[in-house]
Amino acid sequence: MSVECIADVACLLGEGPVWVEREQALYWVDIVSGTLFRHREGATESLPVAQTLCSLVPRAGGGYVGGSLRGLVTVSPDWEIAPLVDPEPDQPRNRFNDGKVDRAGRFWAGTMDRTEQGATGALYRLDPDFACTRIDSGYTVTNGPAFSPDGAVLYHTDSGRQTIYAFDCDAAGRTGNRRVFAQFGEGDGYPDGMTVDAEGCLWVAFWDGWCLRRLSPHGERLLELPVPVQRPTSCAFGGERLDRLFITSARRDLSAEDLARQPQAGGLFVTEPGVRGLAERPFAG
């Protein structure tokens, strides 16, 4: 299974890949430089956003919603950003990180301490009426989330603890029965962003792991996909048939010697893994 760099954009912290079906385009962000990228029809461009976005997903009625350095925001089709809600006014060191839409059209996103020192991060659910609910807390570095094909299981990661959790999730977005889905240790790297394929298996990027891993719905390691960069950060299925897996990466804090070994660190990569993804719903609000 080959992995190809299709956008050598040298992101310091490339994150949040999302396939926008209505545009047949992949979006992702560089959180450190504050750049929003779009890749479509073989070309990559940066888009004129005035604030740093940490995640972005399309809205059903047009435009986007996402997480920022301070709270959740809406983004108009012409890239005007407006504040929506800041659920953590008492945590000035926190920022939002990864975010995804569930099968019912709700947006889920986590926060984290920018210094990655304190366990001050939390997971939030944004409903279509813009009500924001704290779901879980005590995270060092939130990542994911991802959802089973039927939406009944929510996966969410604390990268700092090398742990992926699973929650039961009902039709109203209420969660319970948090349990450890997969635990990793020395030499594995740190589980980062992830997505679920049409067979219900989880694809996880591993920071400092030089790989993605595919896990079964029971947490078994099914496959390890080597990538040519040390710090893959997240992944998303896309393409007309949802049979391409896009992979973001980072070059933050890599030495000159490190970068000589992996000159495309921070690029966008793609592979064809032999399994399809699931069509992602836009945010219903």
Phi and psi in degrees as a GROMACS rama.xvg file:
@    title "Ramachandran Plot"
@    xaxis  label "Phi"
@    yaxis  label "Psi"
@TYPE xy
-85.8076  150.492  SER-2
-122.752  123.264  VAL-3
-118.644  137.301  GLU-4
-81.9736  120.769  CYS-5
-110.06  -6.44892  ILE-6
-151.474  99.7351  ALA-7
-87.9555  73.6937  ASP-8
-100.98  1.69476  VAL-9
53.5847  46.88  ALA-10
-63.9802  135.929  CYS-11
-69.3768  -40.6041  LEU-12
-145.392  75.079  LEU-13
-68.4431  133.647  GLY-14
-154.521  169.533  GLU-15
65.1685  41.7297  GLY-16
-65.0192  136.569  PRO-17
-144.404  130.532  VAL-18
-87.6858  121.532  TRP-19
-100.668  103.769  VAL-20
-62.645  -39.0961  GLU-21
-64.9685  -21.0627  ARG-22
-107.83  -8.40835  GLU-23
50.1614  51.2437  GLN-24
-139.402  150.193  ALA-25
-105.023  129.785  LEU-26
-109.141  148.374  TYR-27
-158.736  169.837  TRP-28
-125.839  155.543  VAL-29
-109.545  104.441  ASP-30
-65.1582  -35.2632  ILE-31
-71.9775  -45.0755  VAL-32
-85.5438  -13.2139  SER-33
76.4835  25.4347  GLY-34
-99.6782  137.772  THR-35
-107.228  128.511  LEU-36
-111.984  152.174  PHE-37
-135.684  132.039  ARG-38
-120.867  120.378  HIS-39
-153.718  148.809  ARG-40
51.2872  36.8864  GLU-41
79.6591  2.43511  GLY-42
-120.264  147.77  ALA-43
-118.677  137.103  THR-44
-137.877  153.679  GLU-45
-98.4863  145.652  SER-46
-112.11  150.731  LEU-47
-84.9021  77.0047  PRO-48
-99.8942  141.677  VAL-49
-89.1534  -12.8234  ALA-50
-126.226  157.946  GLN-51
-75.7198  126.173  THR-52
-102.204  140.171  LEU-53
-103.827  -19.1654  CYS-54
-160.109  159.641  SER-55
-154.395  134.582  LEU-56
-138.905  152.045  VAL-57
-74.4279  151.384  PRO-58
-100.126  148.535  ARG-59
-60.8882  -35.2562  ALA-60
-90.3564  6.39359  GLY-61
109.464  153.679  GLY-62
76.5103  -161.436  GLY-63
-145.814  165.867  TYR-64
-133.018  151.965  VAL-65
-167.299  -178.932  GLY-66
-103.842  149.033  GLY-67
-129.482  -172.572  SER-68
-66.7209  -24.7137  LEU-69
-136.951  85.6153  ARG-70
91.5507  -177.401  GLY-71
-91.5401  147.255  LEU-72
-138.603  159.205  VAL-73
-104.559  151.364  THR-74
-129.536  122.694  VAL-75
-76.1927  166.159  SER-76
-59.6739  -22.9146  PRO-77
-102.904  21.8615  ASP-78
74.5937  22.6484  TRP-79
-81.3344  131.555  GLU-80
-106.54  133.122  ILE-81
-129.059  136.719  ALA-82
-66.4097  144.743  PRO-83
-113.94  -59.1881  LEU-84
-158.541  140.582  VAL-85
-113.189  102.516  ASP-86
-78.5867  -3.10683  PRO-87
-132.005  58.0566  GLU-88
-64.382  -17.6318  PRO-89
-90.1826  3.3941  ASP-90
-126.162  72.3847  GLN-91
-65.4495  -18.6178  PRO-92
-85.0199  -9.57842  ARG-93
-83.3344  155.765  ASN-94
-140.808  163.117  ARG-95
-75.6813  156.779  PHE-96
-127.131  -120  ASN-97
-73.0814  151.99  ASP-98
-152.925  145.035  GLY-99
-144.809  161.937  LYS-100
-100.289  137.343  VAL-101
-85.759  -177.799  ASP-102
-69.2268  -14.4586  ARG-103
-100.41  1.41414  ALA-104
89.9945  16.2056  GLY-105
-93.4309  149.202  ARG-106
-101.11  128.782  PHE-107
-118.183  133.084  TRP-108
-150.974  147.575  ALA-109
-111.109  158.369  GLY-110
-112.342  166.393  THR-111
-157.01  156.83  MET-112
-70.2508  125.54  ASP-113
-59.1632  -26.9747  ARG-114
-87.2543  -5.70724  THR-115
59.0235  33.3043  GLU-116
-108.83  -45.1232  GLN-117
-95.3676  149.443  GLY-118
-87.9057  59.1336  ALA-119
-102.152  0.149945  THR-120
-77.0141  156.089  GLY-121
-145.01  162.724  ALA-122
-108.121  134.672  LEU-123
-124.762  152.542  TYR-124
-118.319  126.445  ARG-125
-106.48  116.621  LEU-126
-84.004  164.118  ASP-127
-58.4659  -23.5101  PRO-128
-87.5466  9.31802  ASP-129
73.3124  11.8287  PHE-130
-69.8977  132.961  ALA-131
-114.271  126.032  CYS-132
-123.519  131.026  THR-133
-77.4674  126.889  ARG-134
-99.6892  -40.754  ILE-135
-157.029  160.242  ASP-136
-146.693  177.223  SER-137
89.6374  24.1406  GLY-138
-95.5277  146.502  TYR-139
-87.5982  -52.6581  THR-140
-134.332  104.595  VAL-141
-75.7588  141.905  THR-142
-151.254  171.369  ASN-143
87.9316  -138.049  GLY-144
-77.0844  179.081  PRO-145
-149.24  162.481  ALA-146
-134.802  141.636  PHE-147
-61.6626  160.792  SER-148
-55.6543  -33.5382  PRO-149
-90.9448  -0.713331  ASP-150
77.6612  3.29046  GLY-151
-82.8913  -12.4145  ALA-152
-126.578  128.981  VAL-153
-104.447  130.515  LEU-154
-107.751  137.225  TYR-155
-149.669  142.664  HIS-156
-115.731  141.625  THR-157
-108.09  98.8721  ASP-158
-60.9998  -37.509  SER-159
-60.8424  -30.5189  GLY-160
-96.6892  3.20053  ARG-161
54.4904  39.6217  GLN-162
-128.529  132.883  THR-163
-106.049  127.392  ILE-164
-102.032  155.607  TYR-165
-122.656  144.001  ALA-166
-127.481  146.678  PHE-167
-74.243  141.784  ASP-168
-137.386  121.18  CYS-169
-90.8385  -179.432  ASP-170
-63.721  -23.63  ALA-171
-89.9327  0.649877  ALA-172
86.0922  9.44776  GLY-173
-79.7507  139.168  ARG-174
-116.155  157.581  THR-175
-166.674  176.315  GLY-176
55.6815  49.6731  ASN-177
-64.0756  132.452  ARG-178
-145.902  161.395  ARG-179
-75.1611  120.124  VAL-180
-86.8755  -42.6767  PHE-181
-154.019  136.202  ALA-182
-120.202  136.761  GLN-183
-122.441  164.945  PHE-184
-143.395  -157.969  GLY-185
-56.634  131.376  GLU-186
87.9888  -9.9804  GLY-187
-85.164  -23.2237  ASP-188
84.9892  -175.298  GLY-189
-114.059  121.719  TYR-190
-60.8748  130.609  PRO-191
-120.302  -132.163  ASP-192
-69.4438  159.666  GLY-193
-156.427  167.274  MET-194
-150.985  165.364  THR-195
-112.996  138.526  VAL-196
-92.8732  178.713  ASP-197
-67.7781  -15.881  ALA-198
-92.9282  4.28285  GLU-199
83.4883  9.80427  GLY-200
-91.3248  152.331  CYS-201
-101.448  127.584  LEU-202
-102.72  123.54  TRP-203
-125.62  128.932  VAL-204
-82.5756  141.01  ALA-205
-118.414  105.633  PHE-206
-59.6804  131.739  TRP-207
62.3807  17.9749  ASP-208
-111.623  -10.1098  GLY-209
58.3851  28.0638  TRP-210
-162.061  166.269  CYS-211
-111.612  150.311  LEU-212
-124.564  142.72  ARG-213
-103.968  124.261  ARG-214
-113.418  142.361  LEU-215
-72.4215  168.624  SER-216
-61.5505  -9.81123  PRO-217
-103.464  4.84825  HIS-218
88.3515  8.04105  GLY-219
-77.979  142.932  GLU-220
-79.6807  114.709  ARG-221
-98.705  -31.9864  LEU-222
-158.925  145.531  LEU-223
-121.763  123.056  GLU-224
-106.761  106.2  LEU-225
-66.2232  142.707  PRO-226
-126.077  155.837  VAL-227
-83.3763  19.182  PRO-228
-135.636  148.591  VAL-229
-70.6426  -31.993  GLN-230
-124.552  66.071  ARG-231
-65.025  142.117  PRO-232
-114.707  -31.3767  THR-233
-166.628  174.704  SER-234
-153.623  155.504  CYS-235
-155.29  140.094  ALA-236
-79.9275  146.72  PHE-237
-163.244  -166.151  GLY-238
90.9836  163.34  GLY-239
-57.4071  -34.8383  GLU-240
-104.642  8.59388  ARG-241
54.7565  35.0413  LEU-242
-110.157  10.6398  ASP-243
-113.631  137.988  ARG-244
-109.872  114.355  LEU-245
-91.4907  141.677  PHE-246
-131.485  123.064  ILE-247
-92.5228  163.426  THR-248
-152.149  174.327  SER-249
-136.009  153.791  ALA-250
-123.459  7.56436  ARG-251
-56.3404  132.865  ARG-252
66.2558  14.635  ASP-253
-86.0278  140.673  LEU-254
-78.5619  168.928  SER-255
-60.191  -36.7829  ALA-256
-65.8861  -42.3305  GLU-257
-58.7068  -46.5715  ASP-258
-68.7067  -27.4616  LEU-259
-65.4019  -30.1211  ALA-260
-81.3232  -22.9165  ARG-261
-141.179  67.6433  GLN-262
-62.1574  -19.0149  PRO-263
-94.9855  11.5933  GLN-264
-55.067  135.917  ALA-265
91.8453  -1.47163  GLY-266
-85.6986  173.323  GLY-267
-101.394  129.758  LEU-268
-118.093  161.899  PHE-269
-144.347  148.654  VAL-270
-144.605  164.066  THR-271
-114.171  99.7575  GLU-272
-81.9972  -2.5505  PRO-273
84.5255  9.72781  GLY-274
-142.74  151.112  VAL-275
-95.9817  159.783  ARG-276
-92.6749  -170.588  GLY-277
-111.194  142.319  LEU-278
-65.5223  125.75  ALA-279
-86.0527  131.632  GLU-280
-73.6229  144.822  ARG-281
-73.6666  161.194  PRO-282
-62.9045  132.181  PHE-283
-80.2836  -7.08938  ALA-284
